[in-house]
Amino acid sequence: MFETGLLRSFVAVAESGGFTKAARLLNSTQSTVSAQIQRLEDEVGRPLFARSTRSVQLTSDGETLLGYAKTILRLNEDACLRLSGARHAGRVRIGAQEDLTDRWLPKVLGCFCRQYPGIEVELEIGIGLRLFEMVQTGELDLAIGGLCNGEAEGRKLWSEPLVWAYSEGREVPKELPLAFFPQPCPYREAALRALAGSQKQWRIVSISSSLAGVRAAVVAGLALTPLPMHTIRPGLRILGKQDHMPKLPEIEFVLQAKERDSRPAVAALGNLIQEIAANSIASALPVKRLRRATGN
């Protein structure tokens, strides 16, 4: 059984990238943190960090232990809170796609914090497929993201069209310049599958890890991109039948949670997400607006 103090130092070094930074985070000294990591490596019987004069990197064994260490520390914290009699206390780690951060996510988080002020919320913004992987490895408790393959696991929240977006007032070039998020991205995969079944010529001209970056390229007329319907803003237009673009699939937004996680805080946030989703984005996608924009 690993001591929680050793695991806490290990996680601090792994996340901060160095012993000095970890010591500051832990309100400790570098020599103490180094000694704790050495003790942990002695217990494991293998090196957990590859050290150099410039950096500290996790070894493959360190990467394996990191997920377990975070889970052990979280469970220890939750057990202490539960046994101390604290109501609605603890921590929830949630992941969400960036295209949900404009309106929907602030509404969810605001409502949750008002109902459960004693619960600490940690937020991770990223690409849905990566966030779902983090749920499986225990790095996140919950994650919300969109999938286009029709095989979504988890709680289904809502569906909406994936549409081609381009700059207002611009004619679509014969050779399509495309802007995408980096892999793995279900929007990108769906767009490339649709283009593969068409006669369109295309090239990727922009890759950005942020929605703001993709939108900037599209509004400027440098590229077009696939986006969820609810993310269309002034400066963008939706390409439809009149633009001879291949049809894109529906996006299914889902909520995934770690299996067998029965903590009340996680259950409460999951239920709130589902409740707000039922009355939020889906209702903001009127059928007439969609038909007018796409020509369908």
C-alpha positions as CSV (number, residue, x, y, z in Angstrom):
1,M,0.0,0.0,0.0
2,F,1.5,3.3,-1.1
3,E,1.4,6.2,1.4
4,T,-0.8,9.0,0.3
5,G,1.9,11.6,1.2
6,L,4.3,10.0,-1.2
7,L,1.6,9.8,-3.9
8,R,0.7,13.4,-3.4
9,S,4.3,14.5,-3.9
10,F,4.6,12.2,-7.0
11,V,1.5,13.8,-8.6
12,A,2.8,17.3,-7.8
13,V,6.1,16.6,-9.5
14,A,4.5,15.0,-12.5
15,E,2.0,17.8,-13.0
16,S,4.4,20.7,-12.3
17,G,7.3,19.2,-14.2
18,G,9.9,19.7,-11.5
19,F,10.9,19.2,-7.9
20,T,11.2,22.9,-7.1
21,K,7.8,23.7,-8.4
22,A,6.3,20.7,-6.7
23,A,7.8,21.8,-3.4
24,R,6.2,25.2,-3.7
25,L,2.8,23.7,-4.5
26,L,3.1,21.4,-1.4
27,N,4.5,24.1,0.8
28,S,7.5,21.9,1.4
29,T,11.2,21.8,0.4
30,Q,12.9,20.4,-2.6
31,S,15.0,18.0,-0.6
32,T,11.9,16.6,1.2
33,V,10.0,16.1,-2.1
34,S,13.1,14.4,-3.7
35,A,13.4,12.1,-0.7
36,Q,9.7,11.2,-0.9
37,I,10.0,10.4,-4.6
38,Q,13.1,8.2,-3.9
39,R,11.1,6.3,-1.2
40,L,8.3,5.8,-3.7
41,E,10.6,4.6,-6.4
42,D,12.2,2.2,-3.9
43,E,8.8,0.8,-3.0
44,V,7.9,0.4,-6.7
45,G,11.3,-1.0,-7.6
46,R,11.5,1.0,-10.7
47,P,12.3,4.6,-11.7
48,L,9.3,6.8,-12.1
49,F,11.0,9.8,-13.5
50,A,13.8,10.3,-16.1
51,R,15.8,13.2,-14.7
52,S,18.2,15.5,-16.5
53,T,19.7,18.9,-15.7
54,R,16.9,20.6,-17.6
55,S,13.8,18.6,-17.1
56,V,12.0,15.8,-15.2
57,Q,9.9,13.4,-17.4
58,L,7.7,10.5,-16.4
59,T,8.9,7.0,-17.4
60,S,6.5,4.5,-18.8
61,D,6.0,3.1,-15.3
62,G,5.5,6.6,-14.0
63,E,2.8,7.2,-16.5
64,T,1.1,4.0,-15.4
65,L,1.3,5.0,-11.7
66,L,0.0,8.5,-12.3
67,G,-3.5,7.5,-13.1
68,Y,-3.7,5.2,-10.1
69,A,-2.2,7.8,-7.8
70,K,-4.8,10.4,-8.8
71,T,-7.6,7.9,-8.3
72,I,-6.2,6.8,-4.9
73,L,-5.9,10.4,-3.7
74,R,-9.4,11.3,-4.9
75,L,-11.0,8.3,-3.2
76,N,-9.1,9.1,0.0
77,E,-10.4,12.6,0.0
78,D,-13.9,11.5,-0.7
79,A,-13.8,8.9,2.0
80,C,-12.6,11.5,4.6
81,L,-15.4,13.9,3.5
82,R,-18.1,11.2,3.7
83,L,-17.0,9.9,7.1
84,S,-16.7,13.4,8.5
85,G,-20.4,13.9,7.9
86,A,-20.0,16.7,5.4
87,R,-23.0,17.1,3.1
88,H,-22.6,17.9,-0.6
89,A,-18.8,18.3,-0.2
90,G,-16.0,17.0,-2.3
91,R,-14.6,17.6,-5.8
92,V,-15.8,16.9,-9.3
93,R,-13.7,16.9,-12.4
94,I,-15.6,17.6,-15.6
95,G,-14.5,17.8,-19.2
96,A,-16.3,19.7,-22.0
97,Q,-15.7,20.5,-25.6
98,E,-14.8,24.1,-26.3
99,D,-17.9,24.6,-28.6
100,L,-20.0,24.3,-25.4
101,T,-18.3,27.0,-23.5
102,D,-20.1,30.0,-25.0
103,R,-23.5,29.7,-23.4
104,W,-24.4,26.2,-22.3
105,L,-21.5,25.3,-20.0
106,P,-21.6,28.5,-18.0
107,K,-25.3,27.9,-17.4
108,V,-24.6,24.3,-16.1
109,L,-21.7,25.3,-13.9
110,G,-23.5,28.4,-12.5
111,C,-26.6,26.4,-11.6
112,F,-24.5,23.6,-10.1
113,C,-22.4,25.9,-7.9
114,R,-25.5,27.6,-6.6
115,Q,-27.1,24.3,-5.7
116,Y,-24.0,22.7,-4.3
117,P,-21.7,25.5,-3.0
118,G,-19.5,23.1,-1.0
119,I,-18.4,21.1,-4.0
120,E,-15.2,22.0,-5.8
121,V,-15.3,21.8,-9.6
122,E,-12.3,21.2,-11.8
123,L,-12.8,22.0,-15.5
124,E,-10.9,20.6,-18.5
125,I,-11.7,22.0,-22.0
126,G,-10.7,19.9,-25.0
127,I,-11.7,17.6,-27.8
128,G,-14.5,15.2,-27.0
129,L,-12.8,12.0,-27.9
130,R,-9.7,12.9,-25.8
131,L,-12.0,13.9,-22.8
132,F,-13.8,10.5,-23.0
133,E,-10.4,8.8,-22.8
134,M,-9.6,10.8,-19.7
135,V,-12.9,9.5,-18.1
136,Q,-11.8,6.0,-18.8
137,T,-8.3,6.5,-17.2
138,G,-9.8,8.2,-14.2
139,E,-8.4,11.7,-14.9
140,L,-12.0,13.0,-15.2
141,D,-15.3,12.1,-13.5
142,L,-17.6,13.3,-16.3
143,A,-17.2,14.5,-19.9
144,I,-19.5,16.0,-22.4
145,G,-18.7,15.8,-26.1
146,G,-20.1,15.3,-29.6
147,L,-19.8,12.2,-31.7
148,C,-20.8,11.6,-35.4
149,N,-20.5,7.8,-35.7
150,G,-23.9,6.8,-34.4
151,E,-22.3,4.5,-31.7
152,A,-22.3,6.9,-28.8
153,E,-21.8,5.4,-25.4
154,G,-23.1,7.1,-22.3
155,R,-26.2,9.3,-21.7
156,K,-27.5,10.9,-24.8
157,L,-28.2,14.6,-24.3
158,W,-29.2,16.0,-27.7
159,S,-28.6,15.8,-31.4
160,E,-28.1,18.6,-33.9
161,P,-26.8,19.1,-37.4
162,L,-23.1,19.3,-38.3
163,V,-23.0,22.1,-41.0
164,W,-20.4,23.6,-43.3
165,A,-19.6,27.1,-42.2
166,Y,-17.9,29.8,-44.4
167,S,-17.5,33.5,-44.4
168,E,-20.5,35.7,-45.1
169,G,-20.5,37.2,-48.6
170,R,-17.8,34.9,-50.0
171,E,-18.2,32.5,-52.9
172,V,-17.0,29.0,-52.2
173,P,-13.8,28.3,-54.1
174,K,-13.6,25.3,-56.5
175,E,-10.8,23.8,-54.5
176,L,-12.1,23.9,-50.9
177,P,-9.7,25.3,-48.3
178,L,-10.4,23.6,-45.0
179,A,-9.8,24.5,-41.4
180,F,-9.9,21.7,-38.8
181,F,-9.3,20.9,-35.2
182,P,-6.3,18.5,-34.7
183,Q,-6.9,14.7,-34.4
184,P,-8.8,13.0,-32.9
185,C,-11.8,15.1,-34.0
186,P,-15.2,13.5,-35.0
187,Y,-16.1,16.7,-37.0
188,R,-12.9,16.4,-39.0
189,E,-13.5,12.7,-39.7
190,A,-17.1,13.2,-40.7
191,A,-16.1,16.0,-43.1
192,L,-13.4,14.0,-44.8
193,R,-15.7,11.0,-45.2
194,A,-18.3,13.2,-46.8
195,L,-15.7,14.8,-49.1
196,A,-14.4,11.4,-50.1
197,G,-17.8,10.5,-51.5
198,S,-18.0,13.6,-53.6
199,Q,-16.1,15.1,-56.6
200,K,-14.8,18.0,-54.6
201,Q,-11.1,19.0,-54.5
202,W,-9.9,20.1,-51.2
203,R,-6.8,21.0,-49.1
204,I,-6.2,21.6,-45.4
205,V,-4.9,25.1,-44.9
206,S,-5.4,25.6,-41.1
207,I,-5.4,23.5,-38.0
208,S,-6.1,25.0,-34.6
209,S,-6.7,23.4,-31.2
210,S,-9.2,26.2,-30.3
211,L,-12.6,27.1,-31.7
212,A,-11.6,30.7,-31.8
213,G,-8.7,29.9,-34.1
214,V,-10.9,27.9,-36.5
215,R,-13.6,30.5,-36.5
216,A,-11.0,33.3,-37.2
217,A,-9.8,31.4,-40.3
218,V,-13.4,30.9,-41.5
219,V,-14.7,34.4,-40.9
220,A,-11.6,35.8,-42.7
221,G,-12.5,33.7,-45.7
222,L,-9.3,31.6,-45.5
223,A,-11.1,28.3,-45.1
224,L,-14.4,26.6,-44.5
225,T,-15.1,24.1,-41.7
226,P,-17.6,21.7,-40.2
227,L,-19.3,23.1,-37.0
228,P,-22.2,22.2,-34.8
229,M,-25.3,24.3,-35.7
230,H,-25.4,26.1,-32.3
231,T,-21.9,27.5,-32.8
232,I,-22.7,29.6,-35.9
233,R,-22.2,33.3,-35.1
234,P,-22.4,36.6,-37.1
235,G,-19.8,36.6,-39.8
236,L,-20.5,33.0,-40.7
237,R,-22.9,31.5,-43.1
238,I,-24.1,27.9,-43.5
239,L,-23.4,26.3,-46.8
240,G,-26.4,24.3,-48.2
241,K,-27.6,22.6,-51.3
242,Q,-27.1,25.7,-53.4
243,D,-23.4,25.5,-52.7
244,H,-23.2,21.9,-53.8
245,M,-21.5,20.7,-50.5
246,P,-21.8,17.1,-49.4
247,K,-24.2,16.4,-46.6
248,L,-22.8,16.1,-43.1
249,P,-24.2,13.8,-40.4
250,E,-25.9,14.7,-37.2
251,I,-23.8,15.2,-34.1
252,E,-25.0,13.4,-31.0
253,F,-23.8,15.0,-27.7
254,V,-23.3,12.6,-24.9
255,L,-22.4,12.6,-21.3
256,Q,-19.9,9.9,-20.1
257,A,-19.1,9.1,-16.5
258,K,-16.7,6.7,-14.9
259,E,-18.2,3.3,-14.3
260,R,-19.2,2.4,-10.7
261,D,-18.7,6.0,-9.5
262,S,-21.5,6.4,-6.9
263,R,-20.4,9.6,-5.3
264,P,-23.3,12.0,-4.7
265,A,-21.5,15.0,-6.2
266,V,-20.9,13.2,-9.5
267,A,-24.5,11.9,-9.7
268,A,-25.9,15.4,-8.9
269,L,-23.8,17.1,-11.7
270,G,-24.7,14.4,-14.2
271,N,-28.4,14.7,-13.5
272,L,-28.2,18.5,-13.7
273,I,-26.4,18.3,-17.1
274,Q,-29.1,16.1,-18.5
275,E,-31.9,18.3,-17.2
276,I,-30.4,21.5,-18.6
277,A,-29.6,19.8,-21.9
278,A,-33.2,18.8,-22.4
279,N,-34.3,22.5,-22.3
280,S,-31.3,24.3,-23.6
281,I,-29.4,23.9,-26.9
282,A,-31.9,21.7,-28.6
283,S,-34.6,24.3,-28.1
284,A,-32.3,27.0,-29.6
285,L,-32.2,25.2,-33.0
286,P,-35.6,26.1,-34.6
287,V,-36.4,24.0,-37.6
288,K,-37.3,27.0,-39.8
289,R,-33.9,28.6,-39.2
290,L,-32.1,25.3,-40.1
291,R,-34.1,24.8,-43.3
292,R,-33.6,28.4,-44.4
293,A,-29.9,28.2,-43.8
294,T,-29.2,24.8,-45.5
295,G,-31.8,24.9,-48.2
296,N,-33.2,21.5,-47.0
